[in-house]
Amino acid sequence: MDLKAYYTKVRLTAATYTDKDVVIVSLATGDGGKAGVYTEVPRDVAATMVVEGIAQVVSAEDAAAFRLAHANEKQRLEREREAMRVPMSVITTADLNRLIKPQKQE
């Protein structure tokens, strides 16, 4: 393998991507790589995977849908985490009794 040609091809491929991060979809490989897994990776990683033939860049519409789904999932998880935070206060029995049975004023 000519490494100079390989890295030149990777650099040229990376130069074609305008975004800092690129959404790619994996391709099936002979060593067990699973096809159809979407992920967002840096431009250089995407170029390397495309040159090696283990992934391809998705269309702009698919990338937008992936990013929207990812943002929605992140918001859902943040809401769940916030719901798990229950504010608690520790009070003494005397304070509890005062709250339950307020003193009568004369």
KEMIMI-513561 format. One record per atom (N, C-alpha, C): residue number from 1; residue in three letters; x, y, z; atom name. Coordinates in Angstrom, 2 decimals, decimal comma, padded with zeros to 5 digits. Each point is the difference from the previous one (the first is absolute). Last residue first. Example, Ala and Ser with C-alpha at 12.3 -4.5 7.8 and 13.67 -1.06 7.14 Angstrom:
! residues 2
MARPA num residuo       u       v       w atomo
MARPA   2     Ser  012,85 -002,25  007,08     N
MARPA   2     Ser  000,82  001,19  000,06    CA
MARPA   2     Ser -000,77  001,09  000,73     C
MARPA   1     Ala  000,29 -005,72 -000,07     N
MARPA   1     Ala -000,89  001,19  000,00    CA
MARPA   1     Ala  000,90  001,20  000,00     C
END
This chain:
! residues 106
MARPA num residuo       u       v       w atomo
MARPA 106     Glu -054,28  034,16  070,78     N
MARPA 106     Glu -001,01  000,55  000,89    CA
MARPA 106     Glu -000,36  001,39 -000,35     C
MARPA 105     Gln  001,80 -004,48 -002,97     N
MARPA 105     Gln  000,40  001,31  000,53    CA
MARPA 105     Gln -001,14  000,55  000,84     C
MARPA 104     Lys  001,67 -005,21 -001,30     N
MARPA 104     Lys -001,09  000,97  000,00    CA
MARPA 104     Lys  000,49  001,30  000,62     C
MARPA 103     Gln  003,03 -003,74 -002,73     N
MARPA 103     Gln -000,41  000,50  001,31    CA
MARPA 103     Gln -001,09  001,03 -000,14     C
MARPA 102     Pro  000,75 -004,10 -003,53     N
MARPA 102     Pro  000,44  001,36  000,31    CA
MARPA 102     Pro -000,51  000,45  001,38     C
MARPA 101     Lys  000,93 -004,81 -002,21     N
MARPA 101     Lys -000,95  000,62  000,93    CA
MARPA 101     Lys  000,50  001,39  000,35     C
MARPA 100     Ile  002,41 -002,32 -003,30     N
MARPA 100     Ile -001,26 -000,73 -000,08    CA
MARPA 100     Ile -001,06  000,66  000,86     C
MARPA  99     Leu  004,41  001,70  000,02     N
MARPA  99     Leu -000,60  000,20 -001,31    CA
MARPA  99     Leu -001,36 -000,66 -000,11     C
MARPA  98     Arg  002,55 -000,58  003,91     N
MARPA  98     Arg -000,42  001,40 -000,10    CA
MARPA  98     Arg -000,66  000,28 -001,34     C
MARPA  97     Asn  001,93 -004,25  000,67     N
MARPA  97     Asn -001,22  000,15  000,80    CA
MARPA  97     Asn -000,52  001,43 -000,04     C
MARPA  96     Leu  004,09 -000,87 -002,09     N
MARPA  96     Leu -001,09 -000,66 -000,72    CA
MARPA  96     Leu -001,31  000,16  000,76     C
MARPA  95     Asp  003,91  001,50  002,08     N
MARPA  95     Asp -000,37  000,89 -001,11    CA
MARPA  95     Asp -001,15 -000,59 -000,80     C
MARPA  94     Ala  001,79 -002,67  003,37     N
MARPA  94     Ala -000,66  001,16  000,60    CA
MARPA  94     Ala -000,45  000,97 -001,10     C
MARPA  93     Thr  002,58 -003,73 -001,20     N
MARPA  93     Thr -001,37 -000,39  000,33    CA
MARPA  93     Thr -000,76  001,18  000,58     C
MARPA  92     Thr  003,99  001,19 -003,32     N
MARPA  92     Thr -000,15 -000,72  001,26    CA
MARPA  92     Thr -001,47 -000,34  000,23     C
MARPA  91     Ile  002,22  000,45 -004,96     N
MARPA  91     Ile -000,48  000,83  001,10    CA
MARPA  91     Ile -000,15 -000,86  001,24     C
MARPA  90     Val  002,21  000,21 -005,36     N
MARPA  90     Val -000,08 -000,77  001,24    CA
MARPA  90     Val -000,42  000,96  001,10     C
MARPA  89     Ser -000,63 -000,19 -005,64     N
MARPA  89     Ser  000,36  000,78  001,17    CA
MARPA  89     Ser -000,17 -000,88  001,22     C
MARPA  88     Met  000,47 -000,36 -005,84     N
MARPA  88     Met -000,35 -000,53  001,31    CA
MARPA  88     Met  000,45  000,97  001,07     C
MARPA  87     Pro -000,98 -000,65 -005,78     N
MARPA  87     Pro  000,48  000,84  001,10    CA
MARPA  87     Pro -000,49 -000,57  001,33     C
MARPA  86     Val  001,09 -002,72 -004,56     N
MARPA  86     Val -001,12  000,36  000,86    CA
MARPA  86     Val  000,55  000,87  001,13     C
MARPA  85     Arg  001,47 -002,01 -005,05     N
MARPA  85     Arg  000,48  000,86  001,10    CA
MARPA  85     Arg -001,18  000,50  000,80     C
MARPA  84     Met -000,62 -002,55 -003,91     N
MARPA  84     Met  000,52 -000,87  001,05    CA
MARPA  84     Met  000,53  000,80  001,18     C
MARPA  83     Ala -001,56  002,08 -004,00     N
MARPA  83     Ala -001,13 -000,57  000,73    CA
MARPA  83     Ala  000,47 -000,88  001,15     C
MARPA  82     Glu  003,20  001,83 -002,99     N
MARPA  82     Glu -000,56  001,04  000,86    CA
MARPA  82     Glu -001,16 -000,54  000,83     C
MARPA  81     Arg  001,87 -002,84 -003,22     N
MARPA  81     Arg  000,96  000,22  001,08    CA
MARPA  81     Arg -000,51  001,07  000,97     C
MARPA  80     Glu -002,53 -000,84 -003,87     N
MARPA  80     Glu -000,07 -001,14  000,91    CA
MARPA  80     Glu  000,94  000,19  001,18     C
MARPA  79     Arg  000,15  003,18 -003,43     N
MARPA  79     Arg -001,25  000,11  000,76    CA
MARPA  79     Arg -000,14 -001,14  000,99     C
MARPA  78     Glu  003,66 -000,15 -002,91     N
MARPA  78     Glu  000,18  001,08  000,98    CA
MARPA  78     Glu -001,26  000,20  000,83     C
MARPA  77     Leu -000,15 -003,07 -003,57     N
MARPA  77     Leu  000,82 -000,52  001,09    CA
MARPA  77     Leu  000,24  001,06  001,08     C
MARPA  76     Arg -002,31  001,29 -003,90     N
MARPA  76     Arg -000,80 -000,96  000,76    CA
MARPA  76     Arg  000,78 -000,54  001,19     C
MARPA  75     Gln  002,24  002,81 -003,05     N
MARPA  75     Gln -000,96  000,75  000,81    CA
MARPA  75     Gln -000,84 -000,93  000,85     C
MARPA  74     Lys  002,94 -002,00 -003,06     N
MARPA  74     Lys  000,76  000,67  001,06    CA
MARPA  74     Lys -000,93  000,79  000,91     C
MARPA  73     Glu -001,84 -001,96 -003,83     N
MARPA  73     Glu  000,34 -001,03  000,99    CA
MARPA  73     Glu  000,77  000,60  001,16     C
MARPA  72     Asn -000,97  002,80 -003,65     N
MARPA  72     Asn -001,23 -000,36  000,71    CA
MARPA  72     Asn  000,28 -001,03  001,09     C
MARPA  71     Ala  003,54  001,16 -002,87     N
MARPA  71     Ala -000,33  001,12  000,89    CA
MARPA  71     Ala -001,26 -000,30  000,82     C
MARPA  70     His  001,25 -003,11 -003,33     N
MARPA  70     His  001,00  000,00  001,08    CA
MARPA  70     His -000,30  001,11  001,02     C
MARPA  69     Ala -002,59 -000,19 -003,91     N
MARPA  69     Ala -000,33 -001,14  000,87    CA
MARPA  69     Ala  000,95 -000,05  001,19     C
MARPA  68     Leu  000,94  003,20 -003,27     N
MARPA  68     Leu -001,24  000,34  000,69    CA
MARPA  68     Leu -000,40 -001,11  000,96     C
MARPA  67     Arg  003,70 -000,75 -002,81     N
MARPA  67     Arg  000,32  001,00  001,03    CA
MARPA  67     Arg -001,23  000,41  000,80     C
MARPA  66     Phe -000,60 -002,95 -003,64     N
MARPA  66     Phe  000,80 -000,64  001,04    CA
MARPA  66     Phe  000,29  000,97  001,13     C
MARPA  65     Ala -002,13  001,68 -003,85     N
MARPA  65     Ala -000,91 -000,86  000,77    CA
MARPA  65     Ala  000,73 -000,69  001,14     C
MARPA  64     Ala  002,56  002,55 -002,99     N
MARPA  64     Ala -000,85  000,88  000,80    CA
MARPA  64     Ala -000,97 -000,82  000,85     C
MARPA  63     Ala  002,71 -002,34 -003,02     N
MARPA  63     Ala  000,82  000,56  001,07    CA
MARPA  63     Ala -000,84  000,90  000,91     C
MARPA  62     Asp -001,99 -001,75 -003,88     N
MARPA  62     Asp  000,19 -001,05  001,01    CA
MARPA  62     Asp  000,82  000,51  001,18     C
MARPA  61     Glu -000,55  002,93 -003,63     N
MARPA  61     Glu -001,30 -000,23  000,65    CA
MARPA  61     Glu  000,12 -001,07  001,08     C
MARPA  60     Ala  003,76  000,93 -002,72     N
MARPA  60     Ala -000,26  001,11  000,92    CA
MARPA  60     Ala -001,31 -000,20  000,75     C
MARPA  59     Ser  002,44 -004,43 -001,65     N
MARPA  59     Ser -000,48  001,22 -000,63    CA
MARPA  59     Ser -000,26  001,07  001,06     C
MARPA  58     Val  003,76 -003,68  001,06     N
MARPA  58     Val -001,44  000,02 -000,29    CA
MARPA  58     Val -000,37  001,32 -000,65     C
MARPA  57     Val  004,78 -002,96 -000,08     N
MARPA  57     Val -000,63  001,22  000,50    CA
MARPA  57     Val -001,47  000,00 -000,40     C
MARPA  56     Gln  002,88 -004,55  000,88     N
MARPA  56     Gln -000,26  000,99 -001,03    CA
MARPA  56     Gln -000,71  001,18  000,63     C
MARPA  55     Ala  003,43 -004,63  001,38     N
MARPA  55     Ala -001,11  000,92  000,26    CA
MARPA  55     Ala -000,20  000,88 -001,22     C
MARPA  54     Ile  003,39 -003,31  000,17     N
MARPA  54     Ile -000,81 -000,54  001,09    CA
MARPA  54     Ile -001,17  000,90  000,37     C
MARPA  53     Gly  003,94  000,41 -003,28     N
MARPA  53     Gly -001,17 -000,72 -000,48    CA
MARPA  53     Gly -000,86 -000,60  001,09     C
MARPA  52     Glu  004,16  002,92 -000,13     N
MARPA  52     Glu  000,17 -001,42  000,32    CA
MARPA  52     Glu -001,21 -000,83 -000,42     C
MARPA  51     Val -000,11  004,71 -000,53     N
MARPA  51     Val  001,09 -000,51 -000,84    CA
MARPA  51     Val  000,21 -001,50  000,23     C
MARPA  50     Val -003,12  002,19  002,75     N
MARPA  50     Val -000,49 -000,05 -001,38    CA
MARPA  50     Val  001,07 -000,58 -000,92     C
MARPA  49     Met  001,13  000,78  004,50     N
MARPA  49     Met -000,94 -001,12 -000,10    CA
MARPA  49     Met -000,55 -000,14 -001,42     C
MARPA  48     Thr  002,88  003,66  000,94     N
MARPA  48     Thr  000,73 -001,27  000,14    CA
MARPA  48     Thr -000,94 -001,19 -000,19     C
MARPA  47     Ala -001,91  004,30  000,12     N
MARPA  47     Ala  000,77 -000,21 -001,23    CA
MARPA  47     Ala  000,75 -001,32  000,04     C
MARPA  46     Ala -002,31  001,33  003,88     N
MARPA  46     Ala -000,93 -000,35 -001,08    CA
MARPA  46     Ala  000,75 -000,29 -001,29     C
MARPA  45     Val  002,47  001,65  003,59     N
MARPA  45     Val -000,40 -001,39  000,26    CA
MARPA  45     Val -000,96 -000,48 -001,10     C
MARPA  44     Asp  001,29  004,51 -000,09     N
MARPA  44     Asp  001,14 -000,87 -000,33    CA
MARPA  44     Asp -000,35 -001,47  000,21     C
MARPA  43     Arg -003,27  003,35  001,21     N
MARPA  43     Arg  000,24 -000,05 -001,44    CA
MARPA  43     Arg  001,12 -000,97 -000,38     C
MARPA  42     Pro -002,65 -000,88  004,60     N
MARPA  42     Pro  000,77  001,10 -000,59    CA
MARPA  42     Pro  000,30 -000,26 -001,47     C
MARPA  41     Val -004,41 -002,29  001,85     N
MARPA  41     Val  001,43 -000,07  000,29    CA
MARPA  41     Val  000,70  001,24 -000,57     C
MARPA  40     Glu -005,09 -002,65  001,15     N
MARPA  40     Glu  000,60  001,27 -000,39    CA
MARPA  40     Glu  001,45 -000,01  000,45     C
MARPA  39     Thr -003,72 -004,13 -001,47     N
MARPA  39     Thr  000,75  000,67  001,05    CA
MARPA  39     Thr  000,58  001,30 -000,55     C
MARPA  38     Tyr -003,36 -004,81 -001,13     N
MARPA  38     Tyr  000,29  001,42 -000,23    CA
MARPA  38     Tyr  000,79  000,55  001,18     C
MARPA  37     Val -000,80 -005,06 -002,30     N
MARPA  37     Val  000,14  000,71  001,27    CA
MARPA  37     Val  000,43  001,44 -000,31     C
MARPA  36     Gly -000,65 -003,77 -003,26     N
MARPA  36     Gly -001,16  000,80  000,36    CA
MARPA  36     Gly  000,07  000,74  001,32     C
MARPA  35     Ala  002,79 -004,65 -000,99     N
MARPA  35     Ala -000,44  001,05 -000,92    CA
MARPA  35     Ala -001,17  000,78  000,59     C
MARPA  34     Lys  004,31 -002,81  002,33     N
MARPA  34     Lys -001,45  000,05 -000,16    CA
MARPA  34     Lys -000,39  001,18 -000,90     C
MARPA  33     Gly  004,64 -003,27  000,44     N
MARPA  33     Gly -000,54  001,35  000,14    CA
MARPA  33     Gly -001,48  000,03 -000,35     C
MARPA  32     Gly  003,26 -003,82 -000,19     N
MARPA  32     Gly -001,12  000,07  000,94    CA
MARPA  32     Gly -000,57  001,38  000,21     C
MARPA  31     Asp  003,62 -001,37 -003,07     N
MARPA  31     Asp  000,41 -000,38  001,34    CA
MARPA  31     Asp -001,09  000,22  001,05     C
MARPA  30     Gly -000,44  001,10 -004,71     N
MARPA  30     Gly  000,30 -001,42  000,09    CA
MARPA  30     Gly  000,39 -000,45  001,39     C
MARPA  29     Thr -003,33  004,22 -000,78     N
MARPA  29     Thr  001,38 -000,34 -000,33    CA
MARPA  29     Thr  000,21 -001,50  000,20     C
MARPA  28     Ala -004,15  004,10 -000,74     N
MARPA  28     Ala  000,36 -001,35  000,43    CA
MARPA  28     Ala  001,44 -000,28 -000,45     C
MARPA  27     Leu -001,35  005,05  001,01     N
MARPA  27     Leu -000,25 -001,00 -001,03    CA
MARPA  27     Leu  000,39 -001,37  000,56     C
MARPA  26     Ser -001,60  005,09  002,34     N
MARPA  26     Ser  000,95 -001,09 -000,19    CA
MARPA  26     Ser -000,46 -000,94 -001,10     C
MARPA  25     Val -000,82  005,39  000,46     N
MARPA  25     Val -000,71 -001,25  000,26    CA
MARPA  25     Val  000,98 -001,13 -000,32     C
MARPA  24     Ile  000,42  005,63  001,49     N
MARPA  24     Ile  000,29 -001,12 -000,90    CA
MARPA  24     Ile -000,88 -001,18  000,38     C
MARPA  23     Val  000,78  005,72  000,74     N
MARPA  23     Val -000,81 -001,16  000,33    CA
MARPA  23     Val  000,26 -001,07 -001,05     C
MARPA  22     Val  003,30  004,16  001,83     N
MARPA  22     Val -000,70 -000,59 -001,13    CA
MARPA  22     Val -000,81 -001,20  000,49     C
MARPA  21     Asp  002,68  004,92  001,80     N
MARPA  21     Asp -000,41 -001,37  000,29    CA
MARPA  21     Asp -000,90 -000,48 -001,12     C
MARPA  20     Lys  001,81  004,16 -000,64     N
MARPA  20     Lys  001,04 -000,50  000,90    CA
MARPA  20     Lys -000,27 -001,46  000,35     C
MARPA  19     Asp -001,81  001,96 -004,72     N
MARPA  19     Asp -000,24  000,07  001,44    CA
MARPA  19     Asp  001,18 -000,54  000,79     C
MARPA  18     Thr -000,04 -000,10 -004,79     N
MARPA  18     Thr -000,04  001,39  000,44    CA
MARPA  18     Thr -000,19  000,14  001,50     C
MARPA  17     Tyr  002,38 -003,78 -003,51     N
MARPA  17     Tyr -001,05  000,18  001,01    CA
MARPA  17     Tyr  000,05  001,42  000,54     C
MARPA  16     Thr  003,19 -001,72 -003,17     N
MARPA  16     Thr -001,30  000,15 -000,66    CA
MARPA  16     Thr -001,13  000,23  000,99     C
MARPA  15     Ala  004,58 -000,89  001,28     N
MARPA  15     Ala -000,15  001,37 -000,50    CA
MARPA  15     Ala -001,36  000,22 -000,68     C
MARPA  14     Ala  001,40 -004,33  001,50     N
MARPA  14     Ala -000,37  000,87  001,13    CA
MARPA  14     Ala -000,25  001,43 -000,47     C
MARPA  13     Thr  001,63 -003,07 -003,16     N
MARPA  13     Thr -001,37 -000,33  000,37    CA
MARPA  13     Thr -000,49  000,89  001,13     C
MARPA  12     Leu  004,48  000,36 -001,27     N
MARPA  12     Leu -000,87  000,53 -001,06    CA
MARPA  12     Leu -001,47 -000,28  000,29     C
MARPA  11     Arg  003,23 -001,82  002,94     N
MARPA  11     Arg -000,02  001,47  000,10    CA
MARPA  11     Arg -000,93  000,61 -001,05     C
MARPA  10     Val  000,69 -004,67 -000,16     N
MARPA  10     Val -000,74  000,35  001,21    CA
MARPA  10     Val -000,10  001,52  000,13     C
MARPA   9     Lys  002,66 -001,68 -003,48     N
MARPA   9     Lys -001,42 -000,24 -000,28    CA
MARPA   9     Lys -000,86  000,36  001,20     C
MARPA   8     Thr  004,61  000,20  000,55     N
MARPA   8     Thr -000,41  001,05 -000,93    CA
MARPA   8     Thr -001,48 -000,13 -000,32     C
MARPA   7     Tyr  002,00 -003,37  002,54     N
MARPA   7     Tyr -000,26  001,21  000,80    CA
MARPA   7     Tyr -000,36  001,20 -000,88     C
MARPA   6     Tyr  001,06 -004,09 -002,21     N
MARPA   6     Tyr -001,13 -000,21  000,92    CA
MARPA   6     Tyr -000,33  001,29  000,76     C
MARPA   5     Ala  003,84 -000,15 -002,76     N
MARPA   5     Ala -001,22  000,11 -000,80    CA
MARPA   5     Ala -001,24 -000,15  000,90     C
MARPA   4     Lys  004,14 -000,63  002,04     N
MARPA   4     Lys -000,08  001,38 -000,46    CA
MARPA   4     Lys -001,29  000,21 -000,80     C
MARPA   3     Leu  001,15 -004,36  001,45     N
MARPA   3     Leu -000,54  000,86  001,06    CA
MARPA   3     Leu -000,15  001,45 -000,43     C
MARPA   2     Asp -000,11 -004,74 -002,66     N
MARPA   2     Asp  000,73  001,26 -000,08    CA
MARPA   2     Asp -000,62  000,98  001,00     C
MARPA   1     Met  000,16 -005,59 -000,06     N
MARPA   1     Met -000,85  001,19  000,00    CA
MARPA   1     Met  000,89  001,24  000,00     C
END
